[in-house]
């Protein structure tokens, strides 16, 4: 297969990536990374202790906003 066709196929099917960014009164940090795939979203915390398979990226906010910090999605 032609290299440019392969590159187009890969680029066209690549998942969107985002970070779950948390902040409190003193600091801001990346808490997790996520990939939006064709039919679902995968999220893994930076420390590797939490993995989620979700229908929508915003579902990660339900988990990360459950603590006292404020979480938001930042698209890469």
N, CA, C and O atoms as a printed pandas DataFrame, in Angstrom:
     atom_number atom_name residue_name chain_id  residue_number  x_coord  y_coord  z_coord
0              1         N          UNK        A               1    0.848   -1.180    0.000
1              2        CA          UNK        A               1    0.000    0.000    0.000
2              3         C          UNK        A               1    0.893    1.242    0.000
3              4         O          UNK        A               1    1.958    1.247    0.618
4              5         N          UNK        A               2    0.466    2.267   -0.677
5              6        CA          UNK        A               2    1.205    3.521   -0.759
6              7         C          UNK        A               2    1.339    4.159    0.616
7              8         O          UNK        A               2    0.374    4.210    1.380
8              9         N          UNK        A               3    2.529    4.644    0.928
9             10        CA          UNK        A               3    2.818    5.218    2.255
10            11         C          UNK        A               3    1.890    6.380    2.602
11            12         O          UNK        A               3    1.471    6.507    3.753
12            13         N          UNK        A               4    1.564    7.225    1.630
13            14        CA          UNK        A               4    0.675    8.360    1.907
14            15         C          UNK        A               4   -0.741    7.894    2.210
15            16         O          UNK        A               4   -1.434    8.519    3.013
16            17         N          UNK        A               5   -1.180    6.816    1.589
17            18        CA          UNK        A               5   -2.511    6.257    1.897
18            19         C          UNK        A               5   -2.545    5.696    3.315
19            20         O          UNK        A               5   -3.538    5.847    4.026
20            21         N          UNK        A               6   -1.461    5.052    3.716
21            22        CA          UNK        A               6   -1.371    4.533    5.082
22            23         C          UNK        A               6   -1.402    5.686    6.074
23            24         O          UNK        A               6   -2.117    5.636    7.075
24            25         N          UNK        A               7   -0.619    6.729    5.790
25            26        CA          UNK        A               7   -0.596    7.895    6.683
26            27         C          UNK        A               7   -1.977    8.528    6.793
27            28         O          UNK        A               7   -2.395    8.901    7.889
28            29         N          UNK        A               8   -2.692    8.655    5.680
29            30        CA          UNK        A               8   -4.047    9.214    5.696
30            31         C          UNK        A               8   -5.004    8.341    6.509
31            32         O          UNK        A               8   -5.847    8.850    7.248
32            33         N          UNK        A               9   -4.863    7.018    6.363
33            34        CA          UNK        A               9   -5.716    6.089    7.112
34            35         C          UNK        A               9   -5.466    6.236    8.614
35            36         O          UNK        A               9   -6.410    6.307    9.401
36            37         N          UNK        A              10   -4.193    6.281    9.003
37            38        CA          UNK        A              10   -3.847    6.405   10.421
38            39         C          UNK        A              10   -4.313    7.748   10.971
39            40         O          UNK        A              10   -4.907    7.805   12.048
40            41         N          UNK        A              11   -4.054    8.808   10.254
41            42        CA          UNK        A              11   -4.465   10.141   10.695
42            43         C          UNK        A              11   -5.985   10.233   10.818
43            44         O          UNK        A              11   -6.496   10.823   11.770
44            45         N          UNK        A              12   -6.698    9.662    9.873
45            46        CA          UNK        A              12   -8.158    9.716    9.895
46            47         C          UNK        A              12   -8.801    8.901   10.996
47            48         O          UNK        A              12   -9.929    9.186   11.401
48            49         N          UNK        A              13   -8.102    7.896   11.483
49            50        CA          UNK        A              13   -8.699    7.038   12.519
50            51         C          UNK        A              13   -8.099    7.277   13.911
51            52         O          UNK        A              13   -8.466    6.594   14.867
52            53         N          UNK        A              14   -7.186    8.238   14.027
53            54        CA          UNK        A              14   -6.535    8.494   15.318
54            55         C          UNK        A              14   -7.538    9.004   16.346
55            56         O          UNK        A              14   -8.396    9.824   16.018
56            57         N          UNK        A              15   -7.439    8.528   17.587
57            58        CA          UNK        A              15   -8.348    9.014   18.629
58            59         C          UNK        A              15   -7.994   10.439   19.046
59            60         O          UNK        A              15   -6.848   10.870   18.917
60            61         N          UNK        A              16   -8.994   11.160   19.547
61            62        CA          UNK        A              16   -8.732   12.471   20.136
62            63         C          UNK        A              16   -8.194   12.254   21.539
63            64         O          UNK        A              16   -8.628   11.336   22.235
64            65         N          UNK        A              17   -7.257   13.084   21.959
65            66        CA          UNK        A              17   -6.644   12.937   23.277
66            67         C          UNK        A              17   -6.948   14.168   24.132
67            68         O          UNK        A              17   -7.020   15.292   23.636
68            69         N          UNK        A              18   -7.125   13.918   25.434
69            70        CA          UNK        A              18   -7.371   15.003   26.367
70            71         C          UNK        A              18   -6.718   14.706   27.701
71            72         O          UNK        A              18   -6.380   13.564   28.008
72            73         N          UNK        A              19   -6.548   15.757   28.486
73            74        CA          UNK        A              19   -6.064   15.624   29.854
74            75         C          UNK        A              19   -7.200   15.987   30.795
75            76         O          UNK        A              19   -8.012   16.861   30.492
76            77         N          UNK        A              20   -7.254   15.321   31.930
77            78        CA          UNK        A              20   -8.121   15.744   33.029
78            79         C          UNK        A              20   -7.219   16.560   33.951
79            80         O          UNK        A              20   -6.296   16.028   34.569
80            81         N          UNK        A              21   -7.497   17.842   34.031
81            82        CA          UNK        A              21   -6.684   18.755   34.828
82            83         C          UNK        A              21   -7.443   19.082   36.109
83            84         O          UNK        A              21   -8.600   19.499   36.067
84            85         N          UNK        A              22   -6.786   18.889   37.237
85            86        CA          UNK        A              22   -7.379   19.215   38.531
86            87         C          UNK        A              22   -6.689   20.433   39.115
87            88         O          UNK        A              22   -5.511   20.683   38.859
88            89         N          UNK        A              23   -7.436   21.183   39.900
89            90        CA          UNK        A              23   -6.831   22.312   40.600
90            91         C          UNK        A              23   -7.495   22.504   41.954
91            92         O          UNK        A              23   -8.675   22.209   42.144
92            93         N          UNK        A              24   -6.704   23.002   42.877
93            94        CA          UNK        A              24   -7.215   23.392   44.180
94            95         C          UNK        A              24   -6.739   24.816   44.440
95            96         O          UNK        A              24   -6.294   25.496   43.515
96            97         N          UNK        A              25   -6.825   25.260   45.644
97            98        CA          UNK        A              25   -6.438   26.636   45.964
98            99         C          UNK        A              25   -4.968   26.925   45.684
99           100         O          UNK        A              25   -4.609   28.068   45.403
100          101         N          UNK        A              26   -4.113   25.907   45.756
101          102        CA          UNK        A              26   -2.670   26.121   45.692
102          103         C          UNK        A              26   -1.988   25.681   44.393
103          104         O          UNK        A              26   -0.954   26.238   44.027
104          105         N          UNK        A              27   -2.543   24.704   43.703
105          106        CA          UNK        A              27   -1.839   24.182   42.539
106          107         C          UNK        A              27   -2.777   23.605   41.489
107          108         O          UNK        A              27   -3.961   23.377   41.738
108          109         N          UNK        A              28   -2.212   23.376   40.307
109          110        CA          UNK        A              28   -2.927   22.771   39.180
110          111         C          UNK        A              28   -2.063   21.638   38.651
111          112         O          UNK        A              28   -0.842   21.775   38.569
112          113         N          UNK        A              29   -2.697   20.495   38.284
113          114        CA          UNK        A              29   -1.928   19.351   37.813
114          115         C          UNK        A              29   -2.758   18.497   36.863
115          116         O          UNK        A              29   -3.987   18.552   36.863
116          117         N          UNK        A              30   -2.057   17.706   36.052
117          118        CA          UNK        A              30   -2.706   16.729   35.183
118          119         C          UNK        A              30   -2.950   15.481   36.017
119          120         O          UNK        A              30   -2.012   14.864   36.523
120          121         N          UNK        A              31   -4.216   15.118   36.155
121          122        CA          UNK        A              31   -4.590   13.959   36.965
122          123         C          UNK        A              31   -4.733   12.687   36.132
123          124         O          UNK        A              31   -4.519   11.583   36.631
124          125         N          UNK        A              32   -5.101   12.852   34.847
125          126        CA          UNK        A              32   -5.341   11.686   34.001
126          127         C          UNK        A              32   -5.247   12.084   32.533
127          128         O          UNK        A              32   -5.310   13.263   32.184
128          129         N          UNK        A              33   -5.095   11.070   31.684
129          130        CA          UNK        A              33   -5.111   11.239   30.237
130          131         C          UNK        A              33   -6.230   10.389   29.669
131          132         O          UNK        A              33   -6.533    9.315   30.190
132          133         N          UNK        A              34   -6.844   10.873   28.596
133          134        CA          UNK        A              34   -7.937   10.132   27.983
134          135         C          UNK        A              34   -7.843   10.099   26.477
135          136         O          UNK        A              34   -7.263   10.983   25.848
136          137         N          UNK        A              35   -8.431    9.049   25.909
137          138        CA          UNK        A              35   -8.547    8.877   24.464
138          139         C          UNK        A              35  -10.008    8.675   24.113
139          140         O          UNK        A              35  -10.689    7.843   24.714
140          141         N          UNK        A              36  -10.490    9.436   23.140
141          142        CA          UNK        A              36  -11.848    9.261   22.643
142          143         C          UNK        A              36  -11.759    8.383   21.406
143          144         O          UNK        A              36  -11.249    8.795   20.364
144          145         N          UNK        A              37  -12.264    7.175   21.543
145          146        CA          UNK        A              37  -12.275    6.218   20.447
146          147         C          UNK        A              37  -13.635    6.272   19.749
147          148         O          UNK        A              37  -14.502    7.054   20.140
148          149         N          UNK        A              38  -13.821    5.462   18.741
149          150        CA          UNK        A              38  -15.050    5.533   17.935
150          151         C          UNK        A              38  -16.317    5.327   18.765
151          152         O          UNK        A              38  -17.300    6.041   18.571
152          153         N          UNK        A              39  -16.307    4.366   19.682
153          154        CA          UNK        A              39  -17.538    4.043   20.409
154          155         C          UNK        A              39  -17.448    4.242   21.912
155          156         O          UNK        A              39  -18.430    4.012   22.619
156          157         N          UNK        A              40  -16.295    4.663   22.419
157          158        CA          UNK        A              40  -16.166    4.876   23.855
158          159         C          UNK        A              40  -14.925    5.716   24.151
159          160         O          UNK        A              40  -14.176    6.085   23.246
160          161         N          UNK        A              41  -14.726    6.007   25.424
161          162        CA          UNK        A              41  -13.592    6.804   25.886
162          163         C          UNK        A              41  -12.830    6.011   26.940
163          164         O          UNK        A              41  -13.431    5.403   27.825
164          165         N          UNK        A              42  -11.504    6.022   26.839
165          166        CA          UNK        A              42  -10.645    5.387   27.834
166          167         C          UNK        A              42   -9.899    6.468   28.604
167          168         O          UNK        A              42   -9.381    7.414   28.011
168          169         N          UNK        A              43   -9.843    6.328   29.929
169          170        CA          UNK        A              43   -9.152    7.290   30.785
170          171         C          UNK        A              43   -8.262    6.514   31.745
171          172         O          UNK        A              43   -8.682    5.504   32.307
172          173         N          UNK        A              44   -7.030    6.985   31.933
173          174        CA          UNK        A              44   -6.133    6.385   32.911
174          175         C          UNK        A              44   -5.476    7.501   33.715
175          176         O          UNK        A              44   -4.977    8.478   33.157
176          177         N          UNK        A              45   -5.487    7.338   35.020
177          178        CA          UNK        A              45   -4.880    8.345   35.883
178          179         C          UNK        A              45   -3.369    8.347   35.688
179          180         O          UNK        A              45   -2.786    7.333   35.303
180          181         N          UNK        A              46   -2.743    9.475   35.951
181          182        CA          UNK        A              46   -1.303    9.622   35.781
182          183         C          UNK        A              46   -0.540    8.625   36.639
183          184         O          UNK        A              46    0.492    8.105   36.214
184          185         N          UNK        A              47   -1.033    8.356   37.833
185          186        CA          UNK        A              47   -0.341    7.405   38.709
186          187         C          UNK        A              47   -0.655    5.945   38.370
187          188         O          UNK        A              47   -0.073    5.035   38.960
188          189         N          UNK        A              48   -1.565    5.717   37.429
189          190        CA          UNK        A              48   -1.886    4.366   36.985
190          191         C          UNK        A              48   -2.826    3.601   37.888
191          192         O          UNK        A              48   -3.114    2.434   37.623
192          193         N          UNK        A              49   -3.315    4.224   38.949
193          194        CA          UNK        A              49   -4.190    3.538   39.896
194          195         C          UNK        A              49   -5.648    3.459   39.454
195          196         O          UNK        A              49   -6.416    2.664   39.997
196          197         N          UNK        A              50   -6.036    4.277   38.473
197          198        CA          UNK        A              50   -7.437    4.332   38.052
198          199         C          UNK        A              50   -7.519    4.234   36.544
199          200         O          UNK        A              50   -6.855    4.978   35.822
200          201         N          UNK        A              51   -8.342    3.307   36.075
201          202        CA          UNK        A              51   -8.637    3.168   34.646
202          203         C          UNK        A              51  -10.140    3.147   34.488
203          204         O          UNK        A              51  -10.856    2.511   35.260
204          205         N          UNK        A              52  -10.609    3.861   33.462
205          206        CA          UNK        A              52  -12.051    3.921   33.224
206          207         C          UNK        A              52  -12.339    3.744   31.739
207          208         O          UNK        A              52  -11.588    4.215   30.886
208          209         N          UNK        A              53  -13.419    3.069   31.453
209          210        CA          UNK        A              53  -13.969    2.991   30.116
210          211         C          UNK        A              53  -15.341    3.648   30.194
211          212         O          UNK        A              53  -16.225    3.165   30.901
212          213         N          UNK        A              54  -15.517    4.741   29.474
213          214        CA          UNK        A              54  -16.721    5.572   29.596
214          215         C          UNK        A              54  -17.383    5.774   28.238
215          216         O          UNK        A              54  -16.761    5.572   27.195
216          217         N          UNK        A              55  -18.632    6.169   28.265
217          218        CA          UNK        A              55  -19.322    6.486   27.007
218          219         C          UNK        A              55  -18.877    7.834   26.461
219          220         O          UNK        A              55  -18.721    7.987   25.250
220          221         N          UNK        A              56  -18.671    8.813   27.335
221          222        CA          UNK        A              56  -18.309   10.174   26.938
222          223         C          UNK        A              56  -17.139   10.670   27.790
223          224         O          UNK        A              56  -17.015   10.264   28.945
224          225         N          UNK        A              57  -16.284   11.534   27.251
225          226        CA          UNK        A              57  -15.160   12.060   28.035
226          227         C          UNK        A              57  -15.596   12.782   29.303
227          228         O          UNK        A              57  -14.922   12.696   30.330
228          229         N          UNK        A              58  -16.720   13.495   29.238
229          230        CA          UNK        A              58  -17.202   14.254   30.388
230          231         C          UNK        A              58  -17.529   13.373   31.590
231          232         O          UNK        A              58  -17.617   13.869   32.713
232          233         N          UNK        A              59  -17.710   12.079   31.368
233          234        CA          UNK        A              59  -17.938   11.153   32.468
234          235         C          UNK        A              59  -16.773   11.109   33.447
235          236         O          UNK        A              59  -16.962   10.816   34.627
236          237         N          UNK        A              60  -15.571   11.400   32.964
237          238        CA          UNK        A              60  -14.405   11.431   33.849
238          239         C          UNK        A              60  -14.533   12.541   34.875
239          240         O          UNK        A              60  -14.038   12.419   35.996
240          241         N          UNK        A              61  -15.199   13.625   34.493
241          242        CA          UNK        A              61  -15.359   14.739   35.427
242          243         C          UNK        A              61  -16.224   14.360   36.618
243          244         O          UNK        A              61  -16.025   14.879   37.717
244          245         N          UNK        A              62  -17.181   13.465   36.416
245          246        CA          UNK        A              62  -18.013   12.996   37.530
246          247         C          UNK        A              62  -17.149   12.352   38.608
247          248         O          UNK        A              62  -17.421   12.503   39.799
248          249         N          UNK        A              63  -16.115   11.639   38.194
249          250        CA          UNK        A              63  -15.230   10.955   39.139
250          251         C          UNK        A              63  -14.253   11.944   39.775
251          252         O          UNK        A              63  -14.110   11.982   40.998
252          253         N          UNK        A              64  -13.590   12.732   38.953
253          254        CA          UNK        A              64  -12.549   13.622   39.473
254          255         C          UNK        A              64  -13.107   14.824   40.226
255          256         O          UNK        A              64  -12.420   15.387   41.079
256          257         N          UNK        A              65  -14.327   15.223   39.930
257          258        CA          UNK        A              65  -14.953   16.314   40.685
258          259         C          UNK        A              65  -15.592   15.821   41.981
259          260         O          UNK        A              65  -16.120   16.623   42.752
260          261         N          UNK        A              66  -15.549   14.517   42.228
261          262        CA          UNK        A              66  -16.146   13.962   43.445
262          263         C          UNK        A              66  -15.335   14.312   44.688
263          264         O          UNK        A              66  -15.842   14.220   45.806
264          265         N          UNK        A              67  -14.084   14.712   44.501
265          266        CA          UNK        A              67  -13.257   15.145   45.628
266          267         C          UNK        A              67  -13.354   16.662   45.737
267          268         O          UNK        A              67  -14.133   17.281   45.012
268          269         N          UNK        A              68  -12.594   17.259   46.610
269          270        CA          UNK        A              68  -12.683   18.697   46.855
270          271         C          UNK        A              68  -12.057   19.565   45.766
271          272         O          UNK        A              68  -12.180   20.789   45.809
272          273         N          UNK        A              69  -11.394   18.953   44.798
273          274        CA          UNK        A              69  -10.741   19.711   43.735
274          275         C          UNK        A              69  -11.706   19.994   42.592
275          276         O          UNK        A              69  -12.774   19.389   42.504
276          277         N          UNK        A              70  -11.323   20.909   41.729
277          278        CA          UNK        A              70  -12.092   21.214   40.529
278          279         C          UNK        A              70  -11.370   20.572   39.354
279          280         O          UNK        A              70  -10.165   20.761   39.188
280          281         N          UNK        A              71  -12.099   19.809   38.533
281          282        CA          UNK        A              71  -11.504   19.132   37.377
282          283         C          UNK        A              71  -12.128   19.660   36.103
283          284         O          UNK        A              71  -13.291   20.063   36.078
284          285         N          UNK        A              72  -11.329   19.652   35.039
285          286        CA          UNK        A              72  -11.830   20.038   33.725
286          287         C          UNK        A              72  -11.062   19.269   32.654
287          288         O          UNK        A              72   -9.978   18.743   32.906
288          289         N          UNK        A              73  -11.634   19.214   31.466
289          290        CA          UNK        A              73  -10.981   18.564   30.338
290          291         C          UNK        A              73  -10.202   19.605   29.544
291          292         O          UNK        A              73  -10.689   20.711   29.307
292          293         N          UNK        A              74   -9.005   19.248   29.142
293          294        CA          UNK        A              74   -8.199   20.097   28.265
294          295         C          UNK        A              74   -7.834   19.235   27.056
295          296         O          UNK        A              74   -7.155   18.217   27.196
296          297         N          UNK        A              75   -8.285   19.647   25.873
297          298        CA          UNK        A              75   -8.053   18.876   24.655
298          299         C          UNK        A              75   -6.659   19.137   24.106
299          300         O          UNK        A              75   -6.195   20.277   24.084
300          301         N          UNK        A              76   -6.001   18.086   23.668
301          302        CA          UNK        A              76   -4.651   18.174   23.121
302          303         C          UNK        A              76   -4.743   18.287   21.607
303          304         O          UNK        A              76   -3.718   18.375   20.931
